[in-house]
Amino acid sequence: MKKRVGIILMGTGVCLLLNALFGRYLVLPGYLTTLEQGRSTIGDVQQTVPLWKIIRYLLWAYSFKLGIFFALIGAALLASMDSRRLLIFIVGGLIYLTLAYAPLPAYSRLFGIGGGLITLFLFFIIYGWFRERKHLEGPGRTASDFRLVGYFFFAMASYNLCPLMGVKAFALYPEKMLQYGTETEAATFSTHILIELVLGWFFILLSYRKKG
């Protein structure tokens, strides 16, 4: 029964991920039109949006997050994860999804604290990798090395969020971005971050294929 549910959930996750990738071509044009209409609204006249379009947009907006969530739950069921641990994972995931698009402040100090924590976590990850690798051999050691490369690119992507959002491109402060003309820098850092994230996930994937 668990395996059947796991397969269904993974299939649902794949469908949601496909909707996240291709549904944008159906949703975004109407969404951008709605934004333009909202800007052109005068006085108390409000633009009404059909309920089905709102539902379609929300489904698309959550498709990637829900798709990954369902796929992970399905994989956990297929891997016979302990029921208590799986329940904690599901509850935690639902809490996150509920707050995924909640409005949050963008204080510079908050990003500084976050960056400091990421650096600290990275230090302990490298130390843990060093201790673990000494006890590995053959494919396990190679897989561990691939993971280290993946960690490197994730660290670079995390760091590049600082100049993108703060002092360099000012993505968090669009008025300053326009004032200083840093749109090109914003595009450059965004592309670097994307490349680093792709490489990071690629080497993590290689680590599992080599280990297997």
MITI-282199 format. One line per field, with one value per residue: residue number from 1; x negated, y negated, z of N, C-alpha, C in turn. Coordinates in nm, 4 decimals, always signed. Each point is the difference from the previous one (the first is absolute). Layout:
N
resi [NUM,...] .
n_x [X,...] .
n_y [Y,...] .
n_z [Z,...] .
ca_x [X,...] .
ca_y [Y,...] .
ca_z [Z,...] .
c_x [X,...] .
c_y [Y,...] .
c_z [Z,...] .
This chain:
212
resi [1,2,3,4,5,6,7,8,9,10,11,12,13,14,15,16,17,18,19,20,21,22,23,24,25,26,27,28,29,30,31,32,33,34,35,36,37,38,39,40,41,42,43,44,45,46,47,48,49,50,51,52,53,54,55,56,57,58,59,60,61,62,63,64,65,66,67,68,69,70,71,72,73,74,75,76,77,78,79,80,81,82,83,84,85,86,87,88,89,90,91,92,93,94,95,96,97,98,99,100,101,102,103,104,105,106,107,108,109,110,111,112,113,114,115,116,117,118,119,120,121,122,123,124,125,126,127,128,129,130,131,132,133,134,135,136,137,138,139,140,141,142,143,144,145,146,147,148,149,150,151,152,153,154,155,156,157,158,159,160,161,162,163,164,165,166,167,168,169,170,171,172,173,174,175,176,177,178,179,180,181,182,183,184,185,186,187,188,189,190,191,192,193,194,195,196,197,198,199,200,201,202,203,204,205,206,207,208,209,210,211,212] .
n_x [-0.0833,-0.1052,-0.0406,+0.1265,+0.0157,-0.1178,+0.0380,+0.1206,-0.0597,-0.0887,+0.1005,+0.0695,-0.1108,-0.0180,+0.1307,-0.0137,-0.1112,+0.0663,+0.0985,-0.0942,-0.0484,+0.1137,+0.0530,-0.1241,-0.0014,+0.0770,-0.0779,-0.1286,+0.0376,+0.0928,-0.0984,-0.0854,+0.0979,+0.0250,-0.1330,-0.0051,+0.1053,-0.0648,-0.1105,+0.0811,+0.0311,+0.1109,-0.0290,+0.1304,-0.0220,+0.0471,-0.1088,+0.1000,-0.0483,+0.0322,+0.0853,+0.0385,-0.0186,+0.0627,+0.0916,+0.0099,-0.0012,+0.0844,+0.0692,-0.0163,+0.0360,+0.0848,+0.0064,-0.1010,+0.0419,+0.1261,-0.0480,-0.0922,+0.0940,+0.0903,-0.0940,-0.0342,+0.1273,+0.0253,-0.1144,+0.0418,+0.1203,-0.0499,-0.0664,+0.1295,+0.0128,-0.0582,+0.1157,-0.0629,-0.1114,+0.0713,+0.0677,-0.1150,-0.0475,+0.1113,+0.0063,-0.1310,+0.0164,+0.1094,-0.0695,-0.1061,+0.0750,+0.0543,-0.1273,+0.0023,+0.1187,-0.0204,+0.0548,-0.1222,-0.0599,-0.0653,-0.0307,-0.0903,+0.0293,+0.1251,-0.0334,-0.0505,+0.1031,+0.0854,-0.0717,-0.0010,+0.1295,+0.0203,-0.0815,+0.0647,+0.1193,-0.0483,-0.0494,+0.1110,+0.0609,-0.0911,+0.0124,+0.1324,-0.0123,-0.0881,+0.0791,+0.1061,-0.0673,-0.0582,+0.1305,-0.0096,+0.0442,-0.0778,+0.1121,-0.0004,-0.1324,+0.0147,+0.1038,-0.0779,-0.0958,+0.0882,+0.0378,-0.1307,-0.0126,+0.1043,-0.0552,-0.1117,+0.0669,+0.0574,-0.1230,-0.0489,+0.1018,-0.0181,-0.1312,+0.0228,+0.0793,-0.1146,-0.0899,+0.0738,+0.0236,-0.1297,-0.1122,+0.0483,+0.1036,+0.0149,+0.0075,-0.0374,-0.0742,+0.1118,+0.0364,-0.0821,+0.0569,+0.1149,-0.0195,-0.0577,+0.1082,+0.0409,+0.0881,-0.1078,-0.0443,+0.1251,+0.0056,-0.1194,+0.0272,+0.1153,-0.0674,-0.0929,+0.0978,+0.0678,-0.1104,-0.0272,+0.1278,-0.0015,-0.1195,+0.0473,+0.1206,-0.0714,-0.0883,+0.1054,+0.0587,-0.1156,+0.0059,+0.1300,-0.0209,-0.1057,+0.0714,+0.0998] .
n_y [+0.1202,-0.0015,+0.1095,+0.0436,-0.0399,+0.0583,+0.0995,-0.0001,-0.0143,+0.0891,+0.0744,-0.0257,+0.0276,+0.1013,+0.0282,-0.0215,+0.0714,+0.0838,-0.0096,+0.0151,+0.0942,+0.0627,+0.0049,-0.0424,+0.0773,+0.0639,-0.0028,-0.0088,+0.0301,+0.0810,+0.0535,-0.0103,+0.0506,+0.0871,+0.0159,+0.0043,+0.0810,+0.0635,-0.0162,+0.0391,+0.0685,-0.0706,-0.0748,+0.0266,-0.0152,+0.1182,+0.0565,+0.0683,+0.1010,+0.0753,+0.0667,+0.0508,-0.1287,-0.0397,+0.0978,-0.0298,-0.1285,+0.0202,+0.0786,-0.0921,-0.0988,+0.0964,+0.0094,-0.0866,-0.0812,+0.0067,-0.0222,-0.0822,-0.0624,+0.0132,-0.0421,-0.0900,-0.0298,-0.0010,-0.0684,-0.0771,+0.0046,-0.0200,-0.0913,+0.0161,-0.1319,-0.0107,+0.0552,+0.0039,+0.0394,+0.0866,+0.0234,-0.0005,+0.0759,+0.0708,+0.0039,+0.0214,+0.0891,+0.0441,-0.0070,+0.0525,+0.0928,+0.0073,-0.0081,+0.0812,-0.0580,+0.0225,-0.1214,-0.0333,-0.0538,-0.1008,+0.0214,-0.0946,-0.0335,+0.0222,-0.0607,-0.0962,+0.0093,+0.0018,-0.0967,-0.0574,+0.0307,-0.0397,-0.1017,-0.0177,+0.0161,-0.0797,-0.0727,+0.0199,-0.0355,-0.0949,-0.0360,+0.0091,-0.0667,-0.0811,+0.0015,-0.0194,-0.0855,-0.0193,+0.0242,-0.0730,+0.0871,+0.0010,+0.0560,+0.0450,+0.0126,+0.0571,+0.0677,+0.0217,+0.0241,+0.0693,+0.0501,+0.0121,+0.0435,+0.0803,+0.0293,+0.0130,+0.0568,+0.0758,+0.0122,+0.0176,+0.0813,+0.0541,-0.0006,+0.0434,+0.0544,-0.0110,+0.0101,+0.1088,+0.0352,-0.0086,-0.0394,-0.0248,+0.0873,+0.0024,+0.1325,-0.0139,-0.0860,+0.0274,-0.0886,+0.0683,+0.1148,-0.0669,-0.0450,+0.1162,+0.0416,+0.0793,-0.0237,-0.0415,-0.0627,-0.0429,-0.0228,-0.0598,-0.0567,-0.0339,-0.0267,-0.0663,-0.0509,-0.0205,-0.0437,-0.0705,-0.0338,-0.0197,-0.0587,-0.0706,-0.0155,-0.0370,-0.0615,-0.0522,-0.0205,-0.0489,-0.0611,-0.0108,-0.0450,-0.0690,-0.0411,-0.0193] .
n_z [+0.0000,+0.0852,-0.0659,+0.0039,+0.1260,+0.0249,-0.0801,+0.0594,+0.1179,-0.0358,-0.0486,+0.1118,+0.0675,-0.0830,+0.0122,+0.1286,-0.0054,-0.0776,+0.0882,+0.0952,-0.0816,-0.0346,+0.1219,+0.0139,-0.1092,+0.0890,+0.1088,-0.0331,-0.1249,+0.0515,+0.0732,-0.1017,-0.0748,+0.0981,+0.0074,-0.1323,+0.0038,+0.0969,-0.0749,-0.0994,+0.1108,-0.0193,+0.1062,+0.0213,-0.1296,+0.0267,-0.0454,-0.0526,+0.0717,-0.1046,+0.0778,-0.1176,-0.0363,+0.1095,-0.0135,-0.1294,+0.0359,+0.1021,-0.0842,-0.0948,+0.0819,+0.0388,-0.1319,-0.0096,+0.0964,-0.0444,-0.1233,+0.0462,+0.0708,-0.0977,-0.0854,+0.0928,+0.0229,-0.1316,-0.0175,+0.1020,-0.0563,-0.1202,+0.0727,+0.0330,-0.0121,+0.1187,+0.0438,+0.1171,-0.0570,-0.0709,+0.1112,+0.0663,-0.0974,+0.0016,+0.1328,+0.0086,-0.0979,+0.0623,+0.1125,-0.0599,-0.0613,+0.1208,+0.0399,-0.1059,-0.0115,+0.1280,+0.0112,-0.0362,+0.1056,-0.0515,+0.1287,-0.0205,+0.1262,-0.0419,-0.1137,+0.0772,+0.0840,-0.1025,-0.0580,+0.1200,+0.0128,-0.1255,+0.0246,+0.1149,-0.0591,-0.0957,+0.0990,+0.0684,-0.1146,-0.0242,+0.1274,-0.0109,-0.1157,+0.0591,+0.1053,-0.0790,-0.0783,+0.1157,+0.0178,-0.1120,-0.0899,-0.1068,-0.0504,+0.1263,-0.0135,-0.1186,+0.0477,+0.1054,-0.0894,-0.0696,+0.1168,+0.0252,-0.1253,+0.0230,+0.1185,-0.0736,-0.0997,+0.0934,+0.0532,-0.1230,-0.0251,+0.1190,-0.0213,-0.1240,+0.0921,+0.0689,-0.0995,-0.0241,+0.1256,+0.0344,+0.0648,-0.1148,+0.0116,+0.1339,-0.0163,+0.1286,-0.0671,-0.0661,+0.0953,+0.0834,-0.0363,-0.0082,+0.1237,+0.0379,-0.0638,+0.0994,-0.0960,-0.0675,+0.1107,+0.0138,-0.1308,+0.0109,+0.1177,-0.0551,-0.1130,+0.0694,+0.0725,-0.1128,-0.0615,+0.1096,+0.0006,-0.1318,+0.0092,+0.1022,-0.0577,-0.1065,+0.0789,+0.0616,-0.1191,-0.0443,+0.1177,-0.0288,-0.1226,+0.0446,+0.1037,-0.0891] .
ca_x [+0.0833,-0.0878,-0.0675,+0.0965,+0.0193,-0.1240,-0.0045,+0.1019,-0.0493,-0.1095,+0.0615,+0.0637,-0.1080,-0.0511,+0.1003,-0.0065,-0.1244,+0.0228,+0.0864,-0.0833,-0.0886,+0.0694,+0.1208,-0.0292,+0.0393,+0.1432,+0.0335,-0.0697,+0.0555,+0.1176,-0.0413,-0.0618,+0.1075,+0.0716,-0.0822,+0.0086,+0.1339,+0.0027,-0.0720,+0.0762,+0.1263,+0.0125,+0.0967,+0.0427,+0.0385,-0.0862,+0.0053,+0.0398,-0.0667,+0.0814,-0.0483,-0.0753,-0.1342,-0.0715,-0.0323,-0.1033,-0.1261,-0.0480,-0.0479,-0.1301,-0.0964,-0.0400,-0.0256,-0.1362,-0.0175,+0.0809,-0.0544,-0.1168,+0.0473,+0.0645,-0.1012,-0.0816,+0.0808,+0.0097,-0.1287,-0.0158,+0.0844,-0.0626,-0.1229,+0.0427,-0.0374,+0.0731,+0.1262,-0.0077,-0.0852,+0.0731,+0.1043,-0.0669,-0.0367,+0.1219,+0.0497,-0.0936,+0.0155,+0.1272,-0.0179,-0.0788,+0.0791,+0.1003,-0.0657,-0.0973,+0.0132,+0.0379,-0.0827,-0.1090,-0.0830,-0.1282,-0.0983,-0.1373,-0.0590,+0.0521,-0.0811,-0.1322,+0.0076,+0.0169,-0.1267,-0.0913,+0.0413,-0.0355,-0.1445,-0.0265,+0.0464,-0.0908,-0.1220,+0.0257,+0.0200,-0.1330,-0.0647,+0.0650,-0.0442,-0.1386,-0.0017,+0.0649,-0.0744,-0.1103,+0.0488,+0.0607,-0.0906,+0.0535,+0.1113,+0.0501,-0.0877,+0.0229,+0.1300,-0.0213,-0.0703,+0.0986,+0.0844,-0.0776,+0.0072,+0.1346,+0.0042,-0.0740,+0.0826,+0.1097,-0.0556,-0.0209,+0.1319,+0.0496,-0.0746,+0.0342,+0.1257,-0.0325,-0.0112,+0.1215,+0.1059,-0.0469,-0.0896,-0.0574,+0.1094,+0.1131,+0.1260,+0.1006,+0.0335,+0.0105,-0.0216,-0.1452,-0.0457,+0.0250,-0.0797,-0.1403,-0.0113,-0.0660,+0.0815,-0.0892,-0.0606,+0.1031,+0.0142,-0.1227,-0.0036,+0.1084,-0.0450,-0.1038,+0.0661,+0.0665,-0.1023,-0.0566,+0.1002,+0.0069,-0.1208,+0.0096,+0.0919,-0.0560,-0.1007,+0.0708,+0.0543,-0.1116,-0.0431,+0.0886,-0.0186,-0.1283,+0.0135,+0.0854] .
ca_y [-0.1202,-0.1162,-0.0148,-0.0506,-0.1418,-0.0677,-0.0151,-0.0996,-0.1314,-0.0377,-0.0351,-0.1308,-0.0977,-0.0219,-0.0795,-0.1369,-0.0606,-0.0327,-0.1184,-0.1136,-0.0354,-0.0384,-0.0747,-0.1445,-0.0556,-0.0253,-0.0831,-0.1284,-0.1084,-0.0558,-0.0630,-0.1281,-0.0886,-0.0426,-0.1003,-0.1235,-0.0546,-0.0531,-0.1268,-0.1010,-0.0220,-0.1376,-0.0188,+0.1178,+0.1054,+0.1154,+0.1022,+0.1291,+0.1133,+0.1208,+0.0919,+0.1106,-0.0476,-0.0065,+0.1387,+0.0470,-0.0650,+0.0566,+0.1357,-0.0123,-0.0590,+0.1013,+0.1276,+0.0495,+0.0358,+0.1185,+0.1116,+0.0520,+0.0530,+0.1297,+0.0944,+0.0410,+0.0887,+0.1270,+0.0692,+0.0443,+0.1188,+0.1099,+0.0358,+0.0536,-0.0877,+0.0194,-0.0746,-0.1202,-0.0974,-0.0444,-0.0912,-0.1268,-0.0596,-0.0482,-0.1159,-0.1101,-0.0451,-0.0727,-0.1305,-0.0828,-0.0353,-0.0977,-0.1301,-0.0159,-0.1299,-0.1012,-0.1212,-0.0049,-0.1202,+0.0179,-0.0833,+0.0343,+0.0749,+0.1366,+0.0711,+0.0162,+0.1111,+0.1227,+0.0324,+0.0487,+0.1360,+0.0886,+0.0199,+0.0878,+0.1343,+0.0531,+0.0422,+0.1289,+0.0989,+0.0363,+0.0795,+0.1313,+0.0698,+0.0415,+0.1146,+0.1148,+0.0496,+0.0843,+0.1365,+0.0469,+0.0567,+0.0255,-0.0836,-0.0845,-0.1159,-0.0822,-0.0650,-0.1037,-0.1102,-0.0698,-0.0797,-0.1175,-0.0957,-0.0551,-0.0961,-0.1201,-0.0830,-0.0535,-0.1092,-0.1139,-0.0552,-0.0680,-0.1247,-0.0950,-0.0671,-0.1268,-0.1112,-0.0135,-0.0648,-0.1166,-0.0991,+0.0295,-0.0060,-0.0632,+0.0607,-0.0238,-0.1428,-0.0322,-0.1416,-0.0200,+0.0662,-0.0920,-0.1206,+0.0268,+0.0714,+0.1302,+0.1095,+0.0993,+0.0784,+0.0893,+0.1111,+0.0796,+0.0812,+0.0979,+0.1083,+0.0735,+0.0801,+0.1117,+0.0958,+0.0650,+0.0920,+0.1148,+0.0809,+0.0607,+0.1152,+0.1001,+0.0793,+0.0810,+0.1127,+0.0893,+0.0714,+0.1138,+0.0969,+0.0673,+0.0862,+0.1125] .
ca_z [+0.0000,+0.0065,-0.1273,-0.0962,+0.0315,-0.0359,-0.1456,-0.0356,+0.0402,-0.0897,-0.1273,+0.0191,+0.0072,-0.1357,-0.0714,+0.0520,-0.0490,-0.1406,-0.0010,+0.0394,-0.1107,-0.1227,+0.0296,-0.0032,-0.1292,+0.0068,+0.1154,+0.0072,-0.0820,+0.0659,+0.1258,-0.0324,-0.0449,+0.1200,+0.0661,-0.0769,+0.0229,+0.1359,-0.0003,-0.0715,+0.0691,+0.0470,+0.1081,+0.0742,-0.0932,+0.0198,-0.1034,+0.0540,-0.0626,+0.0168,+0.1028,-0.0578,-0.0297,+0.1276,+0.0374,-0.0929,+0.0366,+0.1260,-0.0282,-0.0661,+0.0927,+0.0973,-0.0669,+0.0209,+0.1406,+0.0267,-0.0775,+0.0714,+0.1281,-0.0239,-0.0476,+0.1149,+0.0840,-0.0716,+0.0101,+0.1384,+0.0166,-0.0735,+0.0716,+0.1310,+0.1099,+0.1238,-0.0037,+0.0838,-0.0684,-0.1176,+0.0469,+0.0319,-0.1292,-0.0651,+0.0750,-0.0231,-0.1372,-0.0130,+0.0661,-0.0908,-0.1171,+0.0425,+0.0169,-0.1087,-0.0659,+0.0988,-0.0089,+0.0969,-0.0153,-0.0697,+0.0668,-0.0356,+0.1112,-0.0070,-0.0988,+0.0582,+0.0952,-0.0778,-0.0638,+0.1040,+0.0369,-0.1104,+0.0067,+0.1146,-0.0356,-0.1014,+0.0684,+0.0648,-0.1057,-0.0504,+0.1048,-0.0009,-0.1203,+0.0233,+0.0918,-0.0623,-0.1150,+0.0454,+0.0204,-0.1240,-0.0988,-0.1326,-0.0478,+0.1070,+0.0118,-0.1190,+0.0184,+0.0994,-0.0663,-0.0827,+0.0892,+0.0406,-0.1108,+0.0051,+0.1108,-0.0409,-0.0875,+0.0800,+0.0797,-0.0890,-0.0321,+0.1196,+0.0173,-0.1056,+0.0338,+0.0686,-0.0949,-0.0797,+0.0769,+0.0741,-0.0602,-0.1308,-0.0968,+0.0694,-0.0432,+0.1039,-0.0005,-0.1429,-0.0259,-0.0078,-0.1217,-0.1099,+0.0227,-0.0290,-0.1269,+0.0249,-0.0540,-0.0618,+0.1086,+0.0545,-0.0941,+0.0049,+0.1217,-0.0080,-0.0869,+0.0737,+0.1030,-0.0666,-0.0435,+0.1188,+0.0529,-0.0913,+0.0215,+0.1322,-0.0047,-0.0905,+0.0699,+0.0998,-0.0758,-0.0326,+0.1204,+0.0221,-0.1092,+0.0199,+0.1170,-0.0341] .
c_x [-0.0876,-0.0688,+0.0943,+0.0242,-0.1236,-0.0097,+0.0994,-0.0501,-0.1137,+0.0533,+0.0682,-0.1050,-0.0555,+0.0973,-0.0032,-0.1253,+0.0121,+0.0884,-0.0794,-0.0870,+0.0756,+0.1268,-0.0202,+0.0452,+0.1501,+0.0337,-0.0603,+0.0577,+0.1217,-0.0353,-0.0612,+0.1042,+0.0782,-0.0775,+0.0091,+0.1362,+0.0108,-0.0692,+0.0827,+0.1346,+0.0032,+0.1059,+0.0308,+0.0406,-0.1002,+0.0178,+0.0344,-0.0675,+0.0853,-0.0629,-0.0856,-0.1427,-0.0836,-0.0449,-0.1119,-0.1353,-0.0588,-0.0546,-0.1368,-0.1064,-0.0532,-0.0438,-0.1395,-0.0202,+0.0776,-0.0543,-0.1200,+0.0428,+0.0617,-0.1013,-0.0866,+0.0773,+0.0133,-0.1282,-0.0225,+0.0838,-0.0616,-0.1265,+0.0293,-0.0511,+0.0877,+0.1225,-0.0062,-0.0843,+0.0709,+0.1086,-0.0598,-0.0359,+0.1225,+0.0519,-0.0895,+0.0122,+0.1266,-0.0084,-0.0783,+0.0833,+0.1062,-0.0594,-0.0914,+0.0044,+0.0467,-0.0911,-0.1050,-0.0816,-0.1314,-0.1034,-0.1409,-0.0668,+0.0454,-0.0817,-0.1424,-0.0041,+0.0126,-0.1288,-0.1027,+0.0322,-0.0356,-0.1496,-0.0369,+0.0412,-0.0948,-0.1294,+0.0188,+0.0256,-0.1342,-0.0737,+0.0595,-0.0405,-0.1411,-0.0063,+0.0592,-0.0867,-0.1131,+0.0418,+0.0645,-0.1056,+0.0714,+0.1107,+0.0562,-0.0836,+0.0173,+0.1319,-0.0112,-0.0694,+0.0945,+0.0910,-0.0733,+0.0018,+0.1380,+0.0149,-0.0695,+0.0883,+0.1218,-0.0474,-0.0205,+0.1323,+0.0564,-0.0703,+0.0419,+0.1371,-0.0263,-0.0178,+0.1238,+0.1054,-0.0451,-0.0903,-0.0759,+0.1100,+0.1263,+0.1354,+0.1108,+0.0486,+0.0094,-0.0211,-0.1491,-0.0569,+0.0176,-0.0877,-0.1450,-0.0206,-0.0680,+0.0814,-0.0864,-0.0663,+0.1001,+0.0185,-0.1218,-0.0039,+0.1098,-0.0404,-0.1078,+0.0634,+0.0685,-0.1010,-0.0562,+0.0983,+0.0124,-0.1203,+0.0044,+0.0889,-0.0547,-0.1019,+0.0611,+0.0615,-0.1089,-0.0428,+0.0870,-0.0143,-0.1295,+0.0099,+0.0813,-0.0689] .
c_y [-0.1264,-0.0231,-0.0561,-0.1490,-0.0790,-0.0245,-0.1068,-0.1407,-0.0464,-0.0390,-0.1361,-0.1106,-0.0326,-0.0863,-0.1457,-0.0719,-0.0366,-0.1235,-0.1251,-0.0471,-0.0583,-0.0812,-0.1499,-0.0639,-0.0262,-0.1049,-0.1395,-0.1092,-0.0665,-0.0722,-0.1374,-0.1005,-0.0543,-0.1063,-0.1342,-0.0672,-0.0608,-0.1340,-0.1118,-0.0288,-0.1414,-0.0062,+0.1289,+0.1151,+0.1153,+0.0987,+0.1339,+0.1104,+0.1240,+0.0964,+0.1112,-0.0409,-0.0103,+0.1388,+0.0536,-0.0589,+0.0603,+0.1409,-0.0046,-0.0514,+0.1033,+0.1310,+0.0541,+0.0474,+0.1270,+0.1217,+0.0633,+0.0657,+0.1388,+0.1047,+0.0504,+0.0939,+0.1365,+0.0803,+0.0537,+0.1245,+0.1205,+0.0482,+0.0514,-0.0851,+0.0269,-0.0913,-0.1289,-0.1077,-0.0553,-0.0996,-0.1372,-0.0738,-0.0610,-0.1250,-0.1212,-0.0566,-0.0808,-0.1376,-0.0937,-0.0460,-0.1040,-0.1399,-0.0358,-0.1369,-0.1086,-0.1212,-0.0028,-0.1268,+0.0327,-0.0937,+0.0458,+0.0807,+0.1456,+0.0829,+0.0209,+0.1164,+0.1325,+0.0424,+0.0525,+0.1427,+0.0998,+0.0305,+0.0950,+0.1432,+0.0641,+0.0492,+0.1382,+0.1102,+0.0471,+0.0866,+0.1405,+0.0812,+0.0543,+0.1238,+0.1242,+0.0620,+0.0938,+0.1459,+0.0591,+0.0554,+0.0121,-0.0946,-0.0941,-0.1254,-0.0934,-0.0764,-0.1151,-0.1216,-0.0795,-0.0874,-0.1264,-0.1072,-0.0656,-0.1028,-0.1308,-0.0917,-0.0558,-0.1175,-0.1245,-0.0667,-0.0772,-0.1337,-0.1063,-0.0643,-0.1349,-0.1149,-0.0178,-0.0817,-0.1322,-0.0894,+0.0597,-0.0132,-0.0633,+0.0576,-0.0188,-0.1443,-0.0476,-0.1468,-0.0317,+0.0663,-0.0915,-0.1249,+0.0197,+0.0764,+0.1349,+0.1176,+0.1103,+0.0873,+0.0989,+0.1213,+0.0921,+0.0908,+0.1056,+0.1193,+0.0834,+0.0924,+0.1206,+0.1066,+0.0772,+0.0977,+0.1250,+0.0917,+0.0695,+0.1222,+0.1106,+0.0885,+0.0812,+0.1224,+0.1004,+0.0820,+0.1222,+0.1049,+0.0765,+0.0965,+0.1238,+0.0969] .
c_z [+0.0000,-0.1337,-0.1058,+0.0208,-0.0406,-0.1494,-0.0455,+0.0330,-0.0904,-0.1368,+0.0051,+0.0034,-0.1375,-0.0802,+0.0455,-0.0488,-0.1480,-0.0128,+0.0376,-0.1164,-0.1186,+0.0249,-0.0047,-0.1307,-0.0071,+0.1049,-0.0089,-0.0902,+0.0644,+0.1284,-0.0255,-0.0499,+0.1179,+0.0761,-0.0726,+0.0192,+0.1387,+0.0088,-0.0643,+0.0642,+0.0587,+0.1091,+0.0706,-0.0918,+0.0126,-0.1153,+0.0645,-0.0796,+0.0238,+0.0996,-0.0587,-0.0363,+0.1271,+0.0431,-0.0894,+0.0347,+0.1278,-0.0199,-0.0656,+0.0975,+0.0991,-0.0646,+0.0276,+0.1434,+0.0347,-0.0745,+0.0677,+0.1308,-0.0176,-0.0464,+0.1157,+0.0921,-0.0661,+0.0087,+0.1411,+0.0274,-0.0699,+0.0689,+0.1410,+0.1161,+0.1212,+0.0043,+0.0812,-0.0677,-0.1231,+0.0389,+0.0325,-0.1287,-0.0683,+0.0693,-0.0216,-0.1405,-0.0211,+0.0655,-0.0908,-0.1190,+0.0336,+0.0063,-0.1169,-0.0644,+0.0959,-0.0131,+0.1120,-0.0220,-0.0700,+0.0601,-0.0363,+0.1114,-0.0006,-0.0982,+0.0525,+0.0984,-0.0734,-0.0671,+0.0986,+0.0413,-0.1103,+0.0022,+0.1141,-0.0312,-0.1000,+0.0632,+0.0636,-0.1034,-0.0554,+0.1022,+0.0049,-0.1214,+0.0184,+0.0896,-0.0649,-0.1092,+0.0407,+0.0137,-0.1248,-0.0936,-0.1340,-0.0422,+0.1064,+0.0164,-0.1202,+0.0105,+0.0999,-0.0617,-0.0896,+0.0867,+0.0438,-0.1099,-0.0038,+0.1106,-0.0382,-0.0843,+0.0738,+0.0855,-0.0857,-0.0369,+0.1183,+0.0187,-0.1024,+0.0198,+0.0666,-0.0984,-0.0873,+0.0743,+0.0627,-0.0815,-0.1187,-0.1047,+0.0582,-0.0451,+0.1030,+0.0020,-0.1452,-0.0313,-0.0094,-0.1260,-0.1207,+0.0122,-0.0415,-0.1308,+0.0118,-0.0539,-0.0618,+0.1045,+0.0591,-0.0900,+0.0051,+0.1220,-0.0008,-0.0849,+0.0679,+0.1045,-0.0619,-0.0421,+0.1189,+0.0625,-0.0879,+0.0210,+0.1358,-0.0003,-0.0896,+0.0726,+0.1146,-0.0669,-0.0342,+0.1217,+0.0256,-0.1099,+0.0189,+0.1177,-0.0307,-0.0951] .
